[in-house]
Amino acid sequence: MKMEELYHPSHPQHRLRAEYMETPFLCDGCKEAGIGLKYTCAVCEFDLHKACALAPPAVAHPFYGRCDFRLHARPPGPGARACDACRKEVLGLVYHCSRCGFDLHPCCANLPRRLDDGDGHRFELCTKLPGGAACHRCGAKGRGWCYRSECKNYNLHVSCVKEMLVESWEAIYLGQGRRKSKGMGQTAATVPSLRGTTVPSLRGTTQSYHRGKAVGKVRRCCEIAVTGLRIIISAILGDPTAIIAAVVGTLIYK
């Protein structure tokens, strides 16, 4: 059931209302950038991802069968912590297992295990890449979870997709000279609309990755990359709508 309004313990002063945003925002729960559906306060500048606003107090995850993840308003312990999915630093809301020490952003904990773009391209979420495989964005194997195509020819770290989103928003901000949105600092930027805008191209990394491969195989992999990137970004943002598709459905390869 869709919830239009709710009270959240992190912002008990006012009700939060569901709102759809075409511009990036900073979630006041997990401190990560977001776009699309959010819960916002009409009185204060307070926003929450849907995954953060509706986060249950405890979750289980199939990747960590022995873990008991509990929701914390801030990272537990005195030292810095990183999300085991995207490897980004945990700054706010987090699921933490005190027994095993694993941490997950609420949005990362909600990532679907399998994605299907409707055109026969399927992607599976894995905790690490097997030997010989590398991410098409960074060329590395590590850096946390990764989405891998069913054909095993296309891999993309969750962390790399997040970086691409931030880079694209910063590029739009720097290019248009727009005022930064509330509290986003160097993380993202406000833009008039994301319709028709682009995400950073993968051409540089994939060209070196494909060096020496047949042209047909390269073209096929690039086609998978275009559709794959679209649905992976939609999954990471928790929003599979047409607006998000428009963000990534423009120039990736020419």
C-alpha positions as CSV (number, residue, x, y, z in Angstrom):
1,M,0.0,0.0,0.0
2,K,1.3,3.4,-1.0
3,M,1.8,5.8,1.9
4,E,1.2,9.4,1.1
5,E,2.2,10.8,4.6
6,L,4.0,9.5,7.6
7,Y,5.7,10.5,10.8
8,H,9.4,9.5,11.1
9,P,11.4,9.3,14.3
10,S,14.3,11.2,12.8
11,H,12.0,14.2,12.2
12,P,9.2,14.0,14.8
13,Q,8.2,17.7,14.6
14,H,6.2,17.4,11.3
15,R,4.6,14.9,9.0
16,L,6.5,13.9,5.9
17,R,4.7,13.8,2.6
18,A,5.5,11.7,-0.5
19,E,6.7,13.8,-3.3
20,Y,8.3,13.1,-6.7
21,M,11.4,15.1,-7.6
22,E,13.1,15.4,-10.9
23,T,16.1,17.1,-9.4
24,P,18.7,15.5,-7.1
25,F,18.3,15.8,-3.3
26,L,20.4,14.8,-0.3
27,C,18.7,12.3,2.0
28,D,18.7,13.5,5.6
29,G,18.6,9.9,6.7
30,C,21.5,8.1,5.1
31,K,23.2,11.3,3.7
32,E,23.3,9.8,0.2
33,A,22.1,11.5,-3.0
34,G,18.7,10.6,-4.4
35,I,16.2,11.5,-7.1
36,G,12.6,10.5,-7.8
37,L,10.2,9.6,-5.0
38,K,11.1,11.0,-1.5
39,Y,9.4,11.9,1.7
40,T,9.7,15.6,2.5
41,C,8.7,18.1,5.2
42,A,6.8,21.0,3.8
43,V,8.0,23.2,6.8
44,C,11.6,22.2,7.1
45,E,14.2,21.3,4.5
46,F,14.1,17.7,5.4
47,D,14.1,14.8,2.9
48,L,14.2,11.0,3.1
49,H,14.6,8.3,0.4
50,K,11.6,6.0,0.3
51,A,13.9,3.2,1.5
52,C,15.0,5.3,4.5
53,A,11.6,6.6,5.3
54,L,10.0,3.1,5.3
55,A,13.1,1.2,6.6
56,P,12.0,-1.5,9.1
57,P,13.9,-1.8,12.4
58,A,15.6,-5.0,11.3
59,V,16.2,-6.9,8.1
60,A,17.8,-10.1,6.9
61,H,19.9,-10.3,3.7
62,P,20.5,-13.4,1.5
63,F,24.2,-12.4,1.1
64,Y,24.7,-12.5,4.8
65,G,22.7,-15.4,6.1
66,R,24.1,-15.4,9.6
67,C,23.7,-11.6,10.1
68,D,21.1,-9.8,12.1
69,F,20.9,-6.3,10.7
70,R,19.5,-3.6,12.9
71,L,18.7,-0.1,11.9
72,H,20.9,2.6,13.5
73,A,20.3,6.4,13.2
74,R,24.1,6.8,12.9
75,P,27.1,4.5,12.4
76,P,27.9,2.6,15.6
77,G,31.3,2.8,17.2
78,P,34.0,5.5,17.3
79,G,35.6,4.8,13.9
80,A,34.5,5.4,10.3
81,R,32.4,2.7,8.7
82,A,31.7,1.8,5.1
83,C,28.7,0.2,3.4
84,D,29.7,-3.3,2.4
85,A,27.6,-3.0,-0.8
86,C,28.8,0.3,-2.3
87,R,32.0,0.8,-0.2
88,K,31.0,4.4,0.5
89,E,31.4,5.8,4.0
90,V,28.4,5.5,6.2
91,L,27.3,8.9,7.5
92,G,23.7,8.4,8.7
93,L,21.1,5.7,8.7
94,V,22.6,2.3,8.4
95,Y,21.8,-1.4,8.9
96,H,24.5,-2.9,11.1
97,C,25.2,-6.4,12.3
98,S,26.9,-6.2,15.7
99,R,28.0,-9.8,15.5
100,C,29.6,-9.8,12.1
101,G,30.4,-6.1,11.7
102,F,28.7,-5.7,8.3
103,D,27.0,-2.4,7.3
104,L,24.4,-1.6,4.6
105,H,22.9,1.6,3.5
106,P,19.0,1.2,3.5
107,C,19.0,1.8,-0.2
108,C,21.7,-0.8,-0.8
109,A,20.0,-3.3,1.5
110,N,17.0,-3.0,-0.9
111,L,18.8,-3.6,-4.1
112,P,17.1,-6.3,-6.1
113,R,19.0,-9.5,-6.6
114,R,18.0,-9.8,-10.3
115,L,17.1,-7.2,-12.9
116,D,15.4,-7.6,-16.3
117,D,15.1,-4.8,-18.8
118,G,12.2,-6.5,-20.7
119,D,14.4,-7.0,-23.8
120,G,16.1,-10.2,-22.8
121,H,18.9,-8.5,-20.9
122,R,19.2,-9.9,-17.3
123,F,21.6,-8.8,-14.6
124,E,22.4,-10.5,-11.3
125,L,23.7,-8.9,-8.2
126,C,26.9,-10.5,-6.8
127,T,29.1,-9.7,-3.8
128,K,32.3,-9.9,-5.8
129,L,33.4,-10.5,-9.4
130,P,34.9,-13.9,-10.3
131,G,38.5,-14.3,-11.5
132,G,39.2,-12.7,-14.9
133,A,36.2,-10.4,-14.7
134,A,36.4,-6.6,-14.1
135,C,34.1,-3.7,-13.8
136,H,33.5,-1.8,-17.1
137,R,33.7,1.5,-15.3
138,C,36.8,1.2,-13.2
139,G,38.5,-1.9,-14.6
140,A,38.9,-3.3,-11.1
141,K,37.5,-6.4,-9.3
142,G,37.0,-5.0,-5.8
143,R,34.9,-2.1,-4.5
144,G,31.9,-4.1,-3.2
145,W,28.8,-5.5,-4.9
146,C,28.5,-5.6,-8.6
147,Y,25.7,-6.2,-11.2
148,R,26.7,-8.8,-13.8
149,S,24.9,-9.6,-17.1
150,E,23.6,-13.0,-17.6
151,C,26.0,-13.4,-20.5
152,K,28.9,-12.7,-18.2
153,N,30.2,-10.0,-20.5
154,Y,29.2,-6.8,-18.7
155,N,29.9,-5.9,-15.1
156,L,29.3,-2.7,-13.1
157,H,30.0,-2.0,-9.5
158,V,27.3,-0.4,-7.4
159,S,29.9,2.1,-6.2
160,C,30.8,3.0,-9.8
161,V,27.2,3.7,-10.7
162,K,26.8,6.0,-7.7
163,E,29.9,7.8,-8.7
164,M,28.6,8.3,-12.2
165,L,25.4,9.7,-10.9
166,V,27.2,12.2,-8.7
167,E,29.6,13.2,-11.5
168,S,26.8,13.8,-13.9
169,W,24.9,16.0,-11.4
170,E,28.1,17.9,-10.6
171,A,28.8,18.4,-14.3
172,I,25.3,19.8,-14.9
173,Y,25.7,22.1,-12.0
174,L,29.2,23.3,-13.1
175,G,28.1,23.7,-16.7
176,Q,25.0,25.7,-15.9
177,G,26.2,27.6,-12.9
178,R,23.2,26.6,-10.9
179,R,22.9,27.1,-7.1
180,K,23.7,24.0,-5.1
181,S,20.8,22.4,-3.4
182,K,20.4,22.2,0.3
183,G,23.3,20.5,2.1
184,M,24.6,18.7,-0.9
185,G,28.0,20.3,-0.9
186,Q,30.3,18.4,-3.3
187,T,27.9,15.4,-3.4
188,A,25.4,16.5,-6.1
189,A,23.7,19.6,-7.5
190,T,20.3,21.0,-8.2
191,V,19.3,21.2,-11.8
192,P,16.1,22.6,-13.5
193,S,15.2,19.2,-14.9
194,L,16.9,15.9,-15.7
195,R,14.8,15.2,-18.8
196,G,17.2,14.7,-21.7
197,T,20.4,15.1,-19.7
198,T,23.2,12.5,-19.8
199,V,25.3,10.4,-17.5
200,P,29.1,10.1,-17.9
201,S,30.1,7.9,-20.8
202,L,31.7,4.5,-20.3
203,R,33.5,4.8,-23.6
204,G,37.0,5.4,-22.2
205,T,37.0,2.5,-19.9
206,T,35.3,0.1,-22.2
207,Q,37.6,0.9,-25.1
208,S,40.6,-0.3,-23.1
209,Y,38.6,-3.2,-21.7
210,H,37.7,-4.4,-25.2
211,R,41.1,-3.9,-26.8
212,G,41.8,-6.8,-29.1
213,K,38.2,-8.1,-29.2
214,A,36.1,-8.5,-32.3
215,V,34.0,-5.5,-33.4
216,G,30.8,-7.5,-33.2
217,K,31.4,-8.5,-29.6
218,V,32.3,-5.0,-28.7
219,R,29.1,-3.6,-30.2
220,R,27.0,-6.3,-28.5
221,C,28.6,-5.5,-25.2
222,C,28.0,-1.8,-25.7
223,E,24.3,-2.5,-26.4
224,I,24.1,-4.4,-23.2
225,A,25.8,-1.6,-21.4
226,V,23.3,1.0,-22.5
227,T,20.2,-1.0,-21.3
228,G,22.1,-2.4,-18.3
229,L,23.1,1.0,-17.0
230,R,19.6,2.3,-17.3
231,I,18.0,-0.4,-15.2
232,I,20.9,-0.6,-12.7
233,I,20.6,3.2,-12.0
234,S,16.9,2.8,-11.6
235,A,17.5,0.0,-9.1
236,I,20.0,1.9,-7.1
237,L,17.8,4.9,-6.9
238,G,14.8,2.7,-6.1
239,D,12.8,4.3,-8.9
240,P,12.2,2.4,-12.2
241,T,10.0,5.2,-13.7
242,A,10.2,6.8,-17.1
243,I,11.9,10.0,-15.7
244,I,14.8,8.0,-14.4
245,A,15.0,6.1,-17.7
246,A,15.2,9.5,-19.5
247,V,18.2,10.5,-17.4
248,V,20.2,7.5,-18.6
249,G,18.5,6.9,-21.9
250,T,20.4,9.5,-23.9
251,L,24.1,9.6,-25.0
252,I,26.2,6.8,-23.6
253,Y,27.6,5.5,-26.8
254,K,27.6,7.0,-30.3
